[in-house]
Amino acid sequence: MLKRTIFGRVFVLSVGILALSMIGNLIDEPTTVVAQSQTAVPDYNSEIRPILSRACFSCHGPNERARQADLRLDTDAFHETHVVPGDADASTLFQRLVTDETIGRMPPVSTGRSLSDAEIETVRRW
């Protein structure tokens, strides 16, 4: 009888410790995921394209009549000429988003569109 009681208590204690360690791992994991997502290179289709679509495609998209500066940002061709992967300072696209000069800043203030700090950071990491 004594062996059963001790075994039962040890078993319950073991299950409790196991459960607590699993909960601890679940609590720590979101922090790791956030840290990884802030350093990982953003995916063009899921993260960059939606930003460009909202802020840029009305002037630099598929509509030939509305297109400005003969620049299309909705095709892959602009990646070769306006983006330097891993080097935001050398990327024309990024520099146009963050310049302090009114002329040349994209999107222009007159459009009423702008990128949030988080969106600019996403483009910078891209």
SENUTOR-216911 format. One record per residue: residue number from 1; residue in three letters; x, y, z of N, C-alpha, C in turn. Coordinates in Angstrom, 2 decimals. Layout:
N
nr: NUM, rest: ALA, npx: X, npy: Y, npz: Z, capx: X, capy: Y, capz: Z, cpx: X, cpy: Y, cpz: Z
...
***
This chain:
126
nr: 1, rest: MET, npx: 0.82, npy: -1.20, npz: 0.00, capx: 0.00, capy: 0.00, capz: 0.00, cpx: 0.87, cpy: 1.26, cpz: 0.00
nr: 2, rest: LEU, npx: 1.91, npy: 1.24, npz: 0.79, capx: 2.80, capy: 2.39, capz: 0.87, cpx: 3.49, cpy: 2.64, cpz: -0.47
nr: 3, rest: LYS, npx: 3.89, npy: 1.55, npz: -1.17, capx: 4.54, capy: 1.69, capz: -2.47, cpx: 3.60, cpy: 2.34, cpz: -3.49
nr: 4, rest: ARG, npx: 2.32, npy: 1.95, npz: -3.45, capx: 1.34, capy: 2.54, capz: -4.36, cpx: 1.18, cpy: 4.03, cpz: -4.13
nr: 5, rest: THR, npx: 1.11, npy: 4.44, npz: -2.90, capx: 0.94, capy: 5.85, capz: -2.56, cpx: 2.15, cpy: 6.66, cpz: -3.01
nr: 6, rest: ILE, npx: 3.33, npy: 6.16, npz: -2.75, capx: 4.54, capy: 6.87, capz: -3.16, cpx: 4.62, cpy: 6.94, cpz: -4.69
nr: 7, rest: PHE, npx: 4.35, npy: 5.81, npz: -5.34, capx: 4.36, capy: 5.80, capz: -6.80, cpx: 3.35, cpy: 6.79, cpz: -7.37
nr: 8, rest: GLY, npx: 2.16, npy: 6.83, npz: -6.79, capx: 1.12, capy: 7.75, capz: -7.25, cpx: 1.55, cpy: 9.20, cpz: -7.12
nr: 9, rest: ARG, npx: 2.17, npy: 9.53, npz: -5.99, capx: 2.62, capy: 10.91, capz: -5.76, cpx: 3.76, cpy: 11.28, cpz: -6.71
nr: 10, rest: VAL, npx: 4.68, npy: 10.36, npz: -6.91, capx: 5.79, capy: 10.61, capz: -7.82, cpx: 5.26, cpy: 10.78, cpz: -9.25
nr: 11, rest: PHE, npx: 4.31, npy: 9.97, npz: -9.62, capx: 3.72, capy: 10.06, capz: -10.95, cpx: 3.03, cpy: 11.41, cpz: -11.15
nr: 12, rest: VAL, npx: 2.20, npy: 11.80, npz: -10.20, capx: 1.49, capy: 13.09, capz: -10.29, cpx: 2.49, cpy: 14.24, cpz: -10.33
nr: 13, rest: LEU, npx: 3.51, npy: 14.18, npz: -9.50, capx: 4.54, capy: 15.22, capz: -9.48, cpx: 5.27, cpy: 15.29, cpz: -10.83
nr: 14, rest: SER, npx: 5.59, npy: 14.14, npz: -11.40, capx: 6.28, capy: 14.10, capz: -12.70, cpx: 5.42, cpy: 14.70, cpz: -13.80
nr: 15, rest: VAL, npx: 4.14, npy: 14.35, npz: -13.82, capx: 3.23, capy: 14.90, capz: -14.82, cpx: 3.12, cpy: 16.41, cpz: -14.65
nr: 16, rest: GLY, npx: 3.05, npy: 16.88, npz: -13.42, capx: 2.97, capy: 18.32, capz: -13.15, cpx: 4.20, cpy: 19.06, cpz: -13.64
nr: 17, rest: ILE, npx: 5.37, npy: 18.51, npz: -13.37, capx: 6.62, capy: 19.14, capz: -13.82, cpx: 6.68, cpy: 19.17, cpz: -15.34
nr: 18, rest: LEU, npx: 6.30, npy: 18.08, npz: -15.97, capx: 6.28, capy: 18.02, capz: -17.43, cpx: 5.33, cpy: 19.07, cpz: -18.01
nr: 19, rest: ALA, npx: 4.15, npy: 19.19, npz: -17.43, capx: 3.17, capy: 20.16, capz: -17.92, cpx: 3.69, cpy: 21.59, cpz: -17.76
nr: 20, rest: LEU, npx: 4.29, npy: 21.89, npz: -16.61, capx: 4.83, capy: 23.23, capz: -16.39, cpx: 5.96, cpy: 23.56, cpz: -17.37
nr: 21, rest: SER, npx: 6.81, npy: 22.58, npz: -17.64, capx: 7.90, capy: 22.85, capz: -18.59, cpx: 7.36, cpy: 23.08, cpz: -20.00
nr: 22, rest: MET, npx: 6.30, npy: 22.38, npz: -20.37, capx: 5.70, capy: 22.59, capz: -21.69, cpx: 5.06, cpy: 23.97, cpz: -21.77
nr: 23, rest: ILE, npx: 4.39, npy: 24.40, npz: -20.72, capx: 3.79, capy: 25.74, capz: -20.69, cpx: 4.88, cpy: 26.80, cpz: -20.78
nr: 24, rest: GLY, npx: 5.97, npy: 26.59, npz: -20.06, capx: 7.09, capy: 27.52, capz: -20.12, cpx: 7.64, cpy: 27.67, cpz: -21.52
nr: 25, rest: ASN, npx: 7.75, npy: 26.56, npz: -22.24, capx: 8.23, capy: 26.62, capz: -23.62, cpx: 7.26, cpy: 27.37, cpz: -24.52
nr: 26, rest: LEU, npx: 5.97, npy: 27.19, npz: -24.31, capx: 4.98, capy: 27.90, capz: -25.12, cpx: 5.03, cpy: 29.40, cpz: -24.87
nr: 27, rest: ILE, npx: 5.27, npy: 29.79, npz: -23.65, capx: 5.33, capy: 31.22, capz: -23.31, cpx: 6.57, cpy: 31.85, cpz: -23.94
nr: 28, rest: ASP, npx: 7.69, npy: 31.16, npz: -23.96, capx: 8.92, capy: 31.71, capz: -24.52, cpx: 8.91, cpy: 31.78, cpz: -26.04
nr: 29, rest: GLU, npx: 8.18, npy: 30.92, npz: -26.71, capx: 8.25, capy: 30.82, capz: -28.16, cpx: 7.82, cpy: 32.07, cpz: -28.92
nr: 30, rest: PRO, npx: 6.74, npy: 32.76, npz: -28.56, capx: 6.36, capy: 33.95, capz: -29.34, cpx: 7.46, cpy: 34.99, cpz: -29.42
nr: 31, rest: THR, npx: 8.22, npy: 35.17, npz: -28.35, capx: 9.32, capy: 36.12, capz: -28.36, cpx: 10.34, cpy: 35.73, cpz: -29.42
nr: 32, rest: THR, npx: 10.63, npy: 34.46, npz: -29.51, capx: 11.58, capy: 33.98, capz: -30.51, cpx: 11.05, cpy: 34.22, cpz: -31.91
nr: 33, rest: VAL, npx: 9.78, npy: 33.96, npz: -32.13, capx: 9.18, capy: 34.15, capz: -33.45, cpx: 9.23, cpy: 35.62, cpz: -33.85
nr: 34, rest: VAL, npx: 8.91, npy: 36.52, npz: -32.92, capx: 8.95, capy: 37.96, capz: -33.21, cpx: 10.37, cpy: 38.38, cpz: -33.54
nr: 35, rest: ALA, npx: 11.34, npy: 37.92, npz: -32.76, capx: 12.73, capy: 38.29, capz: -33.02, cpx: 13.17, cpy: 37.80, cpz: -34.39
nr: 36, rest: GLN, npx: 12.78, npy: 36.59, npz: -34.77, capx: 13.16, capy: 36.08, capz: -36.08, cpx: 12.49, cpy: 36.86, cpz: -37.19
nr: 37, rest: SER, npx: 11.21, npy: 37.23, npz: -37.01, capx: 10.50, capy: 37.93, capz: -38.07, cpx: 11.04, cpy: 39.35, cpz: -38.27
nr: 38, rest: GLN, npx: 11.64, npy: 39.94, npz: -37.25, capx: 12.19, capy: 41.28, capz: -37.39, cpx: 13.57, cpy: 41.28, cpz: -38.06
nr: 39, rest: THR, npx: 14.21, npy: 40.13, npz: -38.12, capx: 15.52, capy: 40.07, capz: -38.76, cpx: 15.49, cpy: 39.32, cpz: -40.08
nr: 40, rest: ALA, npx: 14.47, npy: 38.54, npz: -40.32, capx: 14.38, capy: 37.77, capz: -41.56, cpx: 14.11, cpy: 38.70, cpz: -42.75
nr: 41, rest: VAL, npx: 14.59, npy: 38.30, npz: -43.91, capx: 14.34, capy: 39.07, capz: -45.13, cpx: 12.87, cpy: 38.92, cpz: -45.49
nr: 42, rest: PRO, npx: 12.15, npy: 40.03, npz: -45.61, capx: 10.71, capy: 39.96, capz: -45.93, cpx: 10.46, cpy: 39.31, cpz: -47.30
nr: 43, rest: ASP, npx: 9.37, npy: 38.60, npz: -47.39, capx: 8.95, capy: 37.98, capz: -48.64, cpx: 8.28, cpy: 39.04, cpz: -49.52
nr: 44, rest: TYR, npx: 8.67, npy: 39.10, npz: -50.78, capx: 8.12, capy: 40.11, capz: -51.68, cpx: 6.60, cpy: 40.00, cpz: -51.80
nr: 45, rest: ASN, npx: 6.10, npy: 38.81, npz: -52.14, capx: 4.66, capy: 38.67, capz: -52.41, cpx: 3.78, cpy: 38.88, cpz: -51.19
nr: 46, rest: SER, npx: 4.22, npy: 38.45, npz: -50.02, capx: 3.34, capy: 38.56, capz: -48.85, cpx: 3.56, cpy: 39.83, cpz: -48.04
nr: 47, rest: GLU, npx: 4.74, npy: 40.46, npz: -48.14, capx: 5.01, capy: 41.63, capz: -47.31, cpx: 5.30, cpy: 42.91, cpz: -48.10
nr: 48, rest: ILE, npx: 6.09, npy: 42.82, npz: -49.15, capx: 6.49, capy: 44.03, capz: -49.89, cpx: 5.44, cpy: 44.44, cpz: -50.90
nr: 49, rest: ARG, npx: 4.98, npy: 43.51, npz: -51.70, capx: 4.00, capy: 43.83, capz: -52.75, cpx: 2.76, cpy: 44.52, cpz: -52.19
nr: 50, rest: PRO, npx: 2.18, npy: 44.08, npz: -51.05, capx: 1.01, capy: 44.79, capz: -50.52, cpx: 1.31, cpy: 46.26, cpz: -50.17
nr: 51, rest: ILE, npx: 2.50, npy: 46.52, npz: -49.68, capx: 2.89, capy: 47.90, capz: -49.36, cpx: 2.97, cpy: 48.73, cpz: -50.64
nr: 52, rest: LEU, npx: 3.66, npy: 48.20, npz: -51.63, capx: 3.80, capy: 48.91, capz: -52.91, cpx: 2.45, cpy: 49.06, cpz: -53.60
nr: 53, rest: SER, npx: 1.63, npy: 48.05, npz: -53.50, capx: 0.31, capy: 48.10, capz: -54.13, cpx: -0.52, cpy: 49.24, cpz: -53.56
nr: 54, rest: ARG, npx: -0.52, npy: 49.37, npz: -52.25, capx: -1.31, capy: 50.42, capz: -51.60, cpx: -0.74, cpy: 51.81, cpz: -51.85
nr: 55, rest: ALA, npx: 0.58, npy: 51.93, npz: -51.79, capx: 1.18, capy: 53.26, capz: -51.81, cpx: 1.73, cpy: 53.70, cpz: -53.17
nr: 56, rest: CYS, npx: 2.00, npy: 52.75, npz: -54.07, capx: 2.76, capy: 53.10, capz: -55.28, cpx: 2.10, cpy: 52.73, cpz: -56.61
nr: 57, rest: PHE, npx: 1.33, npy: 51.66, npz: -56.63, capx: 0.85, capy: 51.14, capz: -57.91, cpx: -0.09, cpy: 52.09, cpz: -58.65
nr: 58, rest: SER, npx: -0.74, npy: 53.01, npz: -57.96, capx: -1.65, capy: 53.92, capz: -58.68, cpx: -0.87, cpy: 54.80, cpz: -59.66
nr: 59, rest: CYS, npx: 0.39, npy: 55.09, npz: -59.36, capx: 1.23, capy: 55.88, capz: -60.27, cpx: 2.30, cpy: 55.05, cpz: -60.97
nr: 60, rest: HIS, npx: 2.63, npy: 53.91, npz: -60.42, capx: 3.71, capy: 53.08, capz: -60.97, cpx: 3.26, cpy: 51.64, cpz: -61.12
nr: 61, rest: GLY, npx: 2.05, npy: 51.47, npz: -61.62, capx: 1.48, capy: 50.14, capz: -61.77, cpx: 1.10, cpy: 49.81, cpz: -63.19
nr: 62, rest: PRO, npx: 0.14, npy: 48.92, npz: -63.35, capx: -0.21, capy: 48.42, capz: -64.69, cpx: -0.97, cpy: 49.41, cpz: -65.57
nr: 63, rest: ASN, npx: -1.61, npy: 50.42, npz: -64.99, capx: -2.39, capy: 51.37, capz: -65.78, cpx: -1.46, cpy: 52.30, cpz: -66.56
nr: 64, rest: GLU, npx: -1.37, npy: 52.05, npz: -67.85, capx: -0.45, capy: 52.79, capz: -68.71, cpx: -0.73, cpy: 54.30, cpz: -68.71
nr: 65, rest: ARG, npx: -1.99, npy: 54.68, npz: -68.68, capx: -2.36, capy: 56.11, capz: -68.72, cpx: -2.01, cpy: 56.83, cpz: -67.43
nr: 66, rest: ALA, npx: -2.07, npy: 56.14, npz: -66.31, capx: -1.79, capy: 56.77, capz: -65.02, cpx: -0.32, cpy: 56.67, cpz: -64.63
nr: 67, rest: ARG, npx: 0.43, npy: 55.84, npz: -65.31, capx: 1.81, capy: 55.56, capz: -64.93, cpx: 2.68, cpy: 56.81, cpz: -65.03
nr: 68, rest: GLN, npx: 3.48, npy: 57.04, npz: -64.01, capx: 4.39, capy: 58.19, capz: -63.94, cpx: 5.83, cpy: 57.72, cpz: -64.14
nr: 69, rest: ALA, npx: 6.63, npy: 58.55, npz: -64.76, capx: 8.07, capy: 58.34, capz: -64.92, cpx: 8.41, cpy: 57.03, cpz: -65.63
nr: 70, rest: ASP, npx: 7.45, npy: 56.51, npz: -66.38, capx: 7.66, capy: 55.25, capz: -67.11, cpx: 8.24, cpy: 54.16, cpz: -66.20
nr: 71, rest: LEU, npx: 7.77, npy: 54.13, npz: -64.95, capx: 8.27, capy: 53.17, capz: -63.96, cpx: 7.15, cpy: 52.27, cpz: -63.49
nr: 72, rest: ARG, npx: 7.36, npy: 50.98, npz: -63.62, capx: 6.40, capy: 50.00, capz: -63.12, cpx: 7.01, cpy: 49.28, cpz: -61.93
nr: 73, rest: LEU, npx: 6.30, npy: 49.34, npz: -60.81, capx: 6.75, capy: 48.63, capz: -59.61, cpx: 5.97, cpy: 47.34, cpz: -59.40
nr: 74, rest: ASP, npx: 5.08, npy: 47.03, npz: -60.32, capx: 4.27, capy: 45.81, capz: -60.19, cpx: 4.85, cpy: 44.64, cpz: -60.98
nr: 75, rest: THR, npx: 6.03, npy: 44.81, npz: -61.53, capx: 6.69, capy: 43.73, capz: -62.27, cpx: 8.06, cpy: 43.47, cpz: -61.64
nr: 76, rest: ASP, npx: 8.65, npy: 42.34, npz: -61.96, capx: 9.95, capy: 41.99, capz: -61.39, cpx: 11.10, cpy: 42.83, cpz: -61.96
nr: 77, rest: ALA, npx: 10.90, npy: 43.47, npz: -63.09, capx: 11.98, capy: 44.21, capz: -63.75, cpx: 12.57, cpy: 45.31, cpz: -62.86
nr: 78, rest: PHE, npx: 11.75, npy: 45.95, npz: -62.04, capx: 12.27, capy: 47.05, capz: -61.22, cpx: 13.25, cpy: 46.56, cpz: -60.16
nr: 79, rest: HIS, npx: 13.18, npy: 45.29, npz: -59.78, capx: 14.11, capy: 44.75, capz: -58.77, cpx: 15.55, cpy: 44.90, cpz: -59.25
nr: 80, rest: GLU, npx: 15.77, npy: 44.71, npz: -60.53, capx: 17.13, capy: 44.75, capz: -61.08, cpx: 17.71, cpy: 46.16, cpz: -61.11
nr: 81, rest: THR, npx: 16.85, npy: 47.16, npz: -61.26, capx: 17.36, capy: 48.53, capz: -61.43, cpx: 17.19, cpy: 49.41, cpz: -60.21
nr: 82, rest: HIS, npx: 16.27, npy: 49.10, npz: -59.32, capx: 15.98, capy: 50.01, capz: -58.21, cpx: 16.16, cpy: 49.40, cpz: -56.82
nr: 83, rest: VAL, npx: 16.55, npy: 48.13, npz: -56.76, capx: 16.71, capy: 47.45, capz: -55.47, cpx: 18.06, cpy: 46.76, cpz: -55.42
nr: 84, rest: VAL, npx: 18.80, npy: 46.99, npz: -54.33, capx: 20.05, capy: 46.27, capz: -54.09, cpx: 19.80, cpy: 45.40, cpz: -52.87
nr: 85, rest: PRO, npx: 19.60, npy: 44.10, npz: -53.06, capx: 19.28, capy: 43.22, capz: -51.93, cpx: 20.32, cpy: 43.32, cpz: -50.81
nr: 86, rest: GLY, npx: 19.82, npy: 43.52, npz: -49.60, capx: 20.70, capy: 43.60, capz: -48.44, cpx: 21.39, cpy: 44.93, cpz: -48.25
nr: 87, rest: ASP, npx: 21.13, npy: 45.91, npz: -49.10, capx: 21.79, capy: 47.22, capz: -49.00, cpx: 20.79, cpy: 48.33, cpz: -49.29
nr: 88, rest: ALA, npx: 20.01, npy: 48.68, npz: -48.29, capx: 18.97, capy: 49.70, capz: -48.46, cpx: 19.56, cpy: 51.04, cpz: -48.88
nr: 89, rest: ASP, npx: 20.74, npy: 51.37, npz: -48.37, capx: 21.35, capy: 52.66, capz: -48.72, cpx: 21.68, cpy: 52.77, cpz: -50.20
nr: 90, rest: ALA, npx: 21.90, npy: 51.66, npz: -50.86, capx: 22.22, capy: 51.67, capz: -52.29, cpx: 20.98, cpy: 51.44, cpz: -53.16
nr: 91, rest: SER, npx: 19.84, npy: 51.22, npz: -52.54, capx: 18.60, capy: 50.94, capz: -53.27, cpx: 17.84, cpy: 52.23, cpz: -53.54
nr: 92, rest: THR, npx: 17.67, npy: 52.55, npz: -54.81, capx: 16.94, capy: 53.75, capz: -55.20, cpx: 15.53, cpy: 53.75, cpz: -54.62
nr: 93, rest: LEU, npx: 14.87, npy: 52.61, npz: -54.68, capx: 13.50, capy: 52.52, capz: -54.15, cpx: 13.46, cpy: 52.95, cpz: -52.69
nr: 94, rest: PHE, npx: 14.33, npy: 52.41, npz: -51.87, capx: 14.32, capy: 52.75, capz: -50.44, cpx: 14.68, cpy: 54.21, cpz: -50.22
nr: 95, rest: GLN, npx: 15.68, npy: 54.70, npz: -50.93, capx: 16.10, capy: 56.09, capz: -50.75, cpx: 14.98, cpy: 57.07, cpz: -51.09
nr: 96, rest: ARG, npx: 14.15, npy: 56.75, npz: -52.07, capx: 13.03, capy: 57.62, capz: -52.43, cpx: 11.96, cpy: 57.62, cpz: -51.34
nr: 97, rest: LEU, npx: 11.88, npy: 56.55, npz: -50.56, capx: 10.89, capy: 56.48, capz: -49.48, cpx: 11.30, cpy: 57.28, cpz: -48.26
nr: 98, rest: VAL, npx: 12.61, npy: 57.45, npz: -48.04, capx: 13.08, capy: 58.05, capz: -46.79, cpx: 13.75, cpy: 59.41, cpz: -46.96
nr: 99, rest: THR, npx: 13.87, npy: 59.91, npz: -48.19, capx: 14.54, capy: 61.19, capz: -48.38, cpx: 13.80, cpy: 62.32, cpz: -47.66
nr: 100, rest: ASP, npx: 14.57, npy: 63.29, npz: -47.17, capx: 13.98, capy: 64.45, capz: -46.51, cpx: 13.55, cpy: 65.52, cpz: -47.51
nr: 101, rest: GLU, npx: 13.99, npy: 65.38, npz: -48.74, capx: 13.64, capy: 66.36, capz: -49.77, cpx: 12.21, cpy: 66.15, cpz: -50.25
nr: 102, rest: THR, npx: 11.47, npy: 67.23, npz: -50.39, capx: 10.09, capy: 67.14, capz: -50.86, cpx: 10.04, cpy: 66.65, cpz: -52.29
nr: 103, rest: ILE, npx: 10.91, npy: 67.20, npz: -53.13, capx: 10.96, capy: 66.75, capz: -54.52, cpx: 11.73, cpy: 65.43, cpz: -54.54
nr: 104, rest: GLY, npx: 11.12, npy: 64.44, npz: -55.08, capx: 11.76, capy: 63.14, capz: -55.15, cpx: 11.28, cpy: 62.14, cpz: -54.11
nr: 105, rest: ARG, npx: 10.61, npy: 62.64, npz: -53.08, capx: 10.11, capy: 61.72, capz: -52.05, cpx: 8.92, cpy: 60.95, cpz: -52.60
nr: 106, rest: MET, npx: 8.89, npy: 59.67, npz: -52.30, capx: 7.79, capy: 58.81, capz: -52.73, cpx: 7.15, cpy: 58.13, cpz: -51.54
nr: 107, rest: PRO, npx: 5.87, npy: 57.98, npz: -51.55, capx: 4.96, capy: 58.65, capz: -52.47, cpx: 4.91, cpy: 60.14, cpz: -52.16
nr: 108, rest: PRO, npx: 4.61, npy: 60.95, npz: -53.18, capx: 4.56, capy: 62.40, capz: -52.97, cpx: 3.52, cpy: 62.77, cpz: -51.91
nr: 109, rest: VAL, npx: 3.82, npy: 63.78, npz: -51.15, capx: 2.90, capy: 64.24, capz: -50.10, cpx: 1.54, cpy: 64.57, cpz: -50.70
nr: 110, rest: SER, npx: 1.53, npy: 65.10, npz: -51.91, capx: 0.29, capy: 65.52, capz: -52.56, cpx: -0.68, cpy: 64.35, cpz: -52.80
nr: 111, rest: THR, npx: -0.19, npy: 63.12, npz: -52.79, capx: -1.08, capy: 61.97, capz: -53.01, cpx: -1.87, cpy: 61.60, cpz: -51.77
nr: 112, rest: GLY, npx: -1.41, npy: 62.08, npz: -50.62, capx: -2.08, capy: 61.71, capz: -49.37, cpx: -1.72, cpy: 60.31, cpz: -48.89
nr: 113, rest: ARG, npx: -0.84, npy: 59.67, npz: -49.61, capx: -0.40, capy: 58.32, capz: -49.21, cpx: 0.95, cpy: 58.45, cpz: -48.50
nr: 114, rest: SER, npx: 1.18, npy: 57.57, npz: -47.57, capx: 2.49, capy: 57.51, capz: -46.92, cpx: 2.69, cpy: 56.12, cpz: -46.36
nr: 115, rest: LEU, npx: 3.92, npy: 55.78, npz: -46.09, capx: 4.23, capy: 54.50, capz: -45.48, cpx: 4.45, cpy: 54.70, cpz: -43.99
nr: 116, rest: SER, npx: 3.99, npy: 53.75, npz: -43.22, capx: 4.22, capy: 53.80, capz: -41.77, cpx: 5.69, cpy: 53.48, cpz: -41.51
nr: 117, rest: ASP, npx: 6.15, npy: 53.78, npz: -40.30, capx: 7.52, capy: 53.44, capz: -39.93, cpx: 7.77, cpy: 51.94, cpz: -40.06
nr: 118, rest: ALA, npx: 6.77, npy: 51.14, npz: -39.70, capx: 6.91, capy: 49.68, capz: -39.79, cpx: 7.04, cpy: 49.24, cpz: -41.25
nr: 119, rest: GLU, npx: 6.28, npy: 49.87, npz: -42.14, capx: 6.37, capy: 49.52, capz: -43.56, cpx: 7.73, cpy: 49.91, cpz: -44.14
nr: 120, rest: ILE, npx: 8.21, npy: 51.08, npz: -43.76, capx: 9.53, capy: 51.52, capz: -44.22, cpx: 10.61, cpy: 50.56, cpz: -43.72
nr: 121, rest: GLU, npx: 10.49, npy: 50.14, npz: -42.48, capx: 11.45, capy: 49.17, capz: -41.93, cpx: 11.39, cpy: 47.84, cpz: -42.68
nr: 122, rest: THR, npx: 10.20, npy: 47.42, npz: -43.05, capx: 10.06, capy: 46.18, capz: -43.82, cpx: 10.75, cpy: 46.30, cpz: -45.17
nr: 123, rest: VAL, npx: 10.57, npy: 47.43, npz: -45.84, capx: 11.24, capy: 47.64, capz: -47.13, cpx: 12.75, cpy: 47.72, cpz: -46.93
nr: 124, rest: ARG, npx: 13.19, npy: 48.35, npz: -45.86, capx: 14.63, capy: 48.44, capz: -45.59, cpx: 15.24, cpy: 47.05, cpz: -45.44
nr: 125, rest: ARG, npx: 14.58, npy: 46.16, npz: -44.71, capx: 15.10, capy: 44.81, capz: -44.50, cpx: 15.08, cpy: 43.98, cpz: -45.77
nr: 126, rest: TRP, npx: 14.18, npy: 44.33, npz: -46.69, capx: 14.05, capy: 43.59, capz: -47.94, cpx: 15.22, cpy: 43.87, cpz: -48.84
***
